[in-house]
Amino acid sequence: MGLRCPQSFVVDVFYDNGTEFIKFTNGKEITVDTAWRWEWERLLKYATNQ
C-alpha cells in the first residue's frame, strides 16, 4: 500500500486482468474509468455507504 492520508476512503488501487480498480474502506470496489465518469458526490456516497 502507498501513501496514508487521515480520513481517506481509499484503501488500495490495484490492477486485475489489465483493469485498474479502487478499493474503498467500506469494502466496495470500482474501476478507475467509472470513478472518472461519476460526479464527486456520487463517488463519495458510494465510497462511504455500506
Protein Blocks (a to p, Z undefined) as FASTA:
>chain_A
ZZddehiabfbdcdeehiacdddfkopacdfklmmmpcfklmmmmmmpZZ
